[in-house]
Amino acid sequence: MRYFIIAGEASGDLHASNLMRELLKEDPEAQFCFLGGDLMLAQAHGGKLVKHYRDMAFMGIIAVLKNVRTVLKNLRDCKQAIVDFQPDVLILVDYPSFNLRMARFVKEHLSAKVYYYISPKIWAWKEYRIKEIKRYVDKMFSIFPFETAFYSKHDYQVEYVGNPTVDSVCLRPNQGQTFPEFCSENQLPNKPIIALLSGSRKQEITACLPKMLAAALNFPEYQIVIAGAPGIDVGFYNEILGDSKARIVTGKTYELLQQSQAAVVNSGTATLETALIGIPQVVVYHVAFGKVALWAKDLIIKTNYISLVNIIANKLVVKELIANLFSVENVSAELSLLLRNNIYRQQILEDYSIIKTTLGEPGTAGRAAKKMVSSLLSRIND
């Protein structure tokens, strides 16, 4: 069968590449055409990369307006590629602003099925998109258990297939590495670690890292190690770090977390990764115009929490310091509890175990591929 897949960012490239690998196991004759990245290309077995996600990653209204010609060209090129390829199914990976347009195009012009793998976070904001999903998406394959109840209240059934972060953490390298081995390999002193995960984009690193660093420096008995983001030059971090003795370890975030006593984590998938590895954390998120943004949050964001850890647990497992609450003093106070209060630490770890149970076993991409191919074959046989 013929699979057209769209992933518009780095995380989507990773998840889509794993899905492609599993689709080939279920359908050895699979042919791929896709918008994505290098990881997908490695799994494509001769498939065609139409557009790299680097040429599609425009975040925010201003960036989109500045690059409106490129955005419109990407839409046109994708539509033409779909028509030329004539897929049996269009598989969409998150990236809703672009992907829902493609879903509509396919349903209006082709007979192909439309599947969504990794739902847009409409349970957090832009819930109105449920109308487009119900109209243009044949099947939704969910990666969060709570999404089934959310969609059910809108009379739309989705299938939970597991969470790919569980797979990534379960298969992470160097799980048996000792602390001395990690320090030796990365030229670090033999001193307990506070890990700082400040995000993957320069804008959020610039906004978050200075306050993270200032808070961690209040604990001189610990060394501070920053998880360097892929594609971000070490020199960029050094400009922020100045003459502090904080170190940077790039491409080894899981190994760093595993060896840390606590972590300060910018809100995102990294909070869930930290929880699954079992490291106490405080979650931070920078927002401009702090008090106003904190007030507006309740009008825009429909969840009680911002971190995936707390959303999945449906309770406050880890402290969230957002907008004006994200201060050096508040981060320091929370780090003190994480590092020095054993009862507090233990409660977090116990709640983490609930999250692990809720998400289930690894094998997410494999389960999704089986369900997709089975559904497509039943349609052909009918």
C-alpha positions in Angstrom: 0.0 0.0 0.0 0.9 3.6 -0.5 1.5 5.8 2.6 1.8 9.6 2.5 3.1 10.9 5.9 3.4 14.4 7.1 5.6 15.4 10.1 6.4 19.1 10.4 9.0 19.1 13.2 11.9 17.1 14.8 9.8 15.2 17.3 7.3 14.2 14.5 10.2 13.0 12.4 11.3 10.7 15.2 7.8 9.3 15.9 7.0 9.0 12.2 10.3 7.2 11.5 9.5 4.6 14.1 6.0 4.2 12.7 7.4 3.7 9.2 9.7 1.0 10.4 6.8 -0.9 12.0 4.6 -0.3 8.9 7.2 -2.1 6.8 7.0 -5.1 9.2 3.2 -5.3 8.7 3.3 -4.4 5.0 6.6 -5.3 3.3 5.4 -3.8 0.1 4.8 -0.4 1.7 5.7 2.7 -0.4 6.3 6.0 1.2 6.1 9.6 0.2 6.5 12.2 3.0 7.2 15.5 4.5 9.6 15.0 7.4 13.3 14.7 8.2 16.4 12.6 8.1 15.1 9.9 10.4 12.1 9.3 8.2 14.4 9.2 5.1 16.5 6.5 6.8 13.3 4.3 7.1 11.8 5.2 3.7 13.3 2.3 1.6 13.4 4.4 -1.5 10.5 6.6 -0.6 10.4 10.3 -1.6 11.1 13.1 0.7 9.0 16.0 -0.6 9.9 18.7 1.9 12.2 18.7 5.0 10.7 19.9 8.2 13.4 22.5 8.5 11.7 24.3 5.6 8.3 24.2 7.4 9.1 25.1 11.0 7.6 28.6 11.4 6.5 29.1 15.0 4.0 31.8 16.0 1.9 34.3 14.0 4.7 36.7 13.4 7.0 34.0 11.9 4.2 32.7 9.7 3.4 36.2 8.4 7.0 36.9 7.7 7.3 33.7 5.7 3.7 33.6 4.2 4.9 33.0 0.7 7.0 30.0 1.8 4.1 28.7 3.9 1.7 28.9 0.9 4.2 27.3 -1.4 4.6 24.4 1.1 0.8 23.9 1.1 0.7 23.9 -2.7 3.7 21.5 -3.1 2.2 19.1 -0.5 -1.1 19.0 -2.2 0.5 18.4 -5.6 2.7 15.6 -4.2 -0.3 13.9 -2.7 -2.2 14.0 -6.0 0.9 12.7 -7.9 1.4 9.9 -5.3 -2.2 8.8 -5.0 -1.9 7.3 -1.5 -4.1 4.7 0.1 -3.8 6.6 3.3 -2.6 10.0 4.5 -1.0 9.7 8.0 -0.7 13.0 9.9 1.7 13.5 12.9 0.7 16.3 15.2 1.4 19.7 13.4 -2.3 20.6 13.2 -2.4 24.0 11.4 -0.8 22.4 8.3 -2.0 18.9 8.7 -5.7 19.6 9.1 -5.6 21.6 5.8 -4.1 18.5 4.1 -6.8 16.3 5.7 -9.5 18.5 4.3 -7.9 18.5 0.9 -7.6 14.7 0.7 -11.2 14.1 1.9 -12.5 16.6 -0.7 -10.4 15.4 -3.7 -9.2 11.8 -3.2 -10.6 8.5 -1.9 -7.7 7.9 0.5 -8.2 7.3 4.2 -6.9 9.9 6.6 -5.3 8.7 9.9 -3.9 10.9 12.6 -1.0 9.6 14.7 -0.3 11.7 17.8 -3.3 14.0 18.3 -3.0 17.8 18.3 -3.3 19.0 21.8 -6.8 20.4 21.4 -7.6 19.3 24.9 -5.3 22.1 26.1 -6.2 24.8 23.6 -8.1 25.3 20.3 -10.8 22.8 21.1 -12.8 24.1 18.2 -10.5 22.0 15.9 -12.6 19.0 17.0 -15.0 19.9 14.2 -12.4 19.6 11.5 -11.1 16.3 13.0 -14.5 14.7 13.1 -15.2 15.8 9.5 -11.8 15.0 7.9 -10.0 12.4 10.0 -11.1 8.7 9.7 -9.1 7.4 12.6 -7.2 9.0 15.5 -4.4 7.0 17.1 -3.8 8.6 20.5 -0.7 8.6 22.7 -2.3 9.8 26.0 -4.9 7.8 27.9 -7.0 10.8 28.9 -7.5 11.7 25.2 -10.0 8.8 24.8 -12.3 10.4 27.3 -11.8 13.9 25.9 -12.8 12.8 22.4 -15.6 10.6 23.6 -17.4 13.6 25.1 -17.3 15.0 21.5 -18.8 11.7 20.1 -15.6 10.8 18.4 -13.8 7.5 19.2 -10.0 7.3 19.3 -7.7 4.4 19.9 -5.0 4.7 22.6 -1.9 2.9 21.3 0.6 3.8 24.1 3.1 6.6 24.4 6.3 6.8 22.4 8.2 8.5 25.2 7.8 5.2 27.1 9.5 3.4 24.2 12.3 6.0 24.0 13.1 5.8 27.8 12.8 2.0 27.9 15.3 1.7 25.0 17.6 4.5 26.1 21.4 3.7 26.0 23.8 3.2 28.9 21.1 2.2 31.5 23.7 0.3 33.5 26.2 3.1 33.5 27.6 4.1 36.9 27.9 7.6 38.2 31.8 7.5 38.1 31.7 6.2 34.6 29.4 9.0 33.5 31.5 11.6 35.1 34.7 10.2 33.6 33.3 9.9 30.1 32.1 13.6 30.2 35.1 15.1 32.0 32.9 16.0 35.1 34.0 16.1 38.7 32.8 13.3 41.0 30.2 15.5 42.6 26.3 15.1 42.7 24.5 16.7 39.8 21.6 19.1 39.4 20.5 18.9 35.7 19.1 21.9 33.8 16.9 21.2 30.8 16.2 24.6 29.3 14.5 23.6 26.0 15.5 23.0 22.4 15.1 26.5 20.9 17.4 29.5 21.3 14.5 31.7 22.3 13.4 29.5 25.2 17.0 28.8 26.3 17.7 32.5 26.5 14.5 33.1 28.5 14.9 30.1 30.9 18.5 29.2 31.5 19.7 32.3 33.4 17.1 31.9 36.1 17.6 28.1 36.2 21.4 28.7 36.6 21.1 31.4 39.3 18.8 29.1 41.3 21.1 26.0 41.0 24.1 28.1 42.1 22.6 28.3 45.5 23.6 24.7 46.1 27.4 24.7 45.9 27.6 21.1 47.1 26.2 20.1 43.7 27.6 20.5 40.2 25.4 22.0 37.5 25.1 20.2 34.2 23.1 21.5 31.3 21.5 19.2 28.7 22.7 20.7 25.4 20.0 20.7 22.8 20.8 19.2 19.3 21.8 21.8 16.8 22.6 24.4 19.5 26.3 25.4 19.5 28.1 25.1 22.8 29.2 28.7 22.3 25.6 29.9 22.6 25.4 28.3 26.1 28.7 29.7 27.1 27.6 33.3 26.4 24.8 32.7 29.0 26.9 30.8 31.5 29.6 33.4 31.7 32.3 32.5 34.3 30.1 30.0 36.2 31.4 26.5 36.5 28.3 24.9 35.0 29.1 22.2 32.4 27.3 21.2 29.2 26.6 17.7 28.0 25.1 17.4 24.5 23.3 14.4 23.0 23.1 12.5 26.4 20.0 13.9 28.1 18.8 10.5 29.3 22.2 9.6 30.6 22.5 13.0 32.4 19.0 12.7 34.0 19.8 9.1 35.1 22.8 10.4 37.1 21.2 13.5 38.5 19.8 14.1 42.0 17.2 16.6 40.7 16.3 18.5 37.6 14.9 21.9 36.6 13.0 21.3 33.4 11.4 23.6 30.8 7.8 22.4 30.2 7.4 20.0 27.4 8.0 16.3 26.6 11.2 16.5 28.7 9.1 16.7 31.9 7.6 13.3 31.0 11.0 11.8 30.2 12.4 13.0 33.5 9.5 11.4 35.3 9.8 8.1 33.5 13.5 8.0 34.3 12.6 8.7 38.0 14.3 12.0 38.8 12.5 14.6 41.1 12.0 17.8 39.1 10.6 21.3 39.2 8.9 22.4 35.9 9.3 26.0 34.7 7.9 27.9 31.8 8.8 31.5 30.7 6.0 33.7 29.6 6.3 37.4 28.9 4.1 39.9 30.8 4.1 37.5 33.8 1.0 38.4 35.9 -1.1 39.2 32.9 -0.1 35.9 31.2 -0.9 34.0 34.4 -4.3 35.5 34.5 -4.9 34.9 30.7 -3.8 31.3 31.0 -7.1 30.2 32.5 -8.9 31.8 29.6 -6.8 30.1 26.9 -5.5 26.8 28.3 -8.3 24.3 29.2 -6.2 21.9 31.4 -5.6 22.3 35.1 -1.8 21.9 34.6 0.8 22.7 32.0 3.2 19.8 32.5 2.5 16.4 30.9 3.4 14.8 34.3 0.6 16.5 36.1 -1.9 16.3 33.2 -1.4 12.5 33.0 -1.6 12.0 36.7 -4.5 14.5 37.0 -2.9 15.9 40.1 0.0 18.1 41.2 2.9 15.7 41.2 5.6 18.2 40.4 5.7 22.0 41.1 4.9 24.2 38.1 6.5 27.6 38.1 5.2 29.6 35.2 5.1 33.3 34.1 5.8 35.5 37.1 6.0 32.5 39.4 9.2 31.4 37.5 11.7 33.3 39.7 15.1 32.4 41.0 13.7 32.5 44.6 10.9 30.1 43.8 13.1 27.6 41.9 15.7 27.7 44.7 13.0 26.9 47.3 11.7 24.0 45.3 15.2 22.6 44.6 15.8 22.7 48.4 12.8 20.5 48.9 13.8 18.1 46.1 17.3 17.8 47.4 16.9 17.9 51.1 13.4 16.6 52.0 13.4 12.8 51.6 9.6 12.5 52.3 8.9 15.1 49.6 11.2 13.3 47.2 9.6 9.9 47.9 6.1 11.1 47.3 7.1 12.4 43.9 8.7 9.1 43.0 5.6 7.2 44.1 3.4 9.4 41.9 5.8 8.8 39.0 5.1 5.0 39.3 1.3 5.7 38.8 2.1 7.6 35.6 4.2 4.7 34.3 1.3 2.3 35.0 -1.2 4.6 33.3 0.9 5.0 30.1 1.4 1.2 29.8 4.0 -0.9 28.1 6.4 0.1 25.3 5.6 -0.9 21.7 3.6 2.2 20.7 4.6 2.4 17.0 4.1 -1.3 16.5 0.6 -1.3 17.9 -0.3 1.8 15.8 1.1 0.1 12.6 -0.8 -3.1 13.2 -4.1 -1.2 13.7 -3.5 1.0 10.6 -2.6 -1.9 8.3 -5.4 -4.1 9.6 -7.9 -1.2 9.0 -6.7 -0.5 5.5 -6.7 -4.2 4.5 -10.3 -4.7 5.8 -11.3 -1.7 3.7 -9.7 -3.3 0.6 -11.2 -6.7 1.3 -14.7 -5.1 1.7 
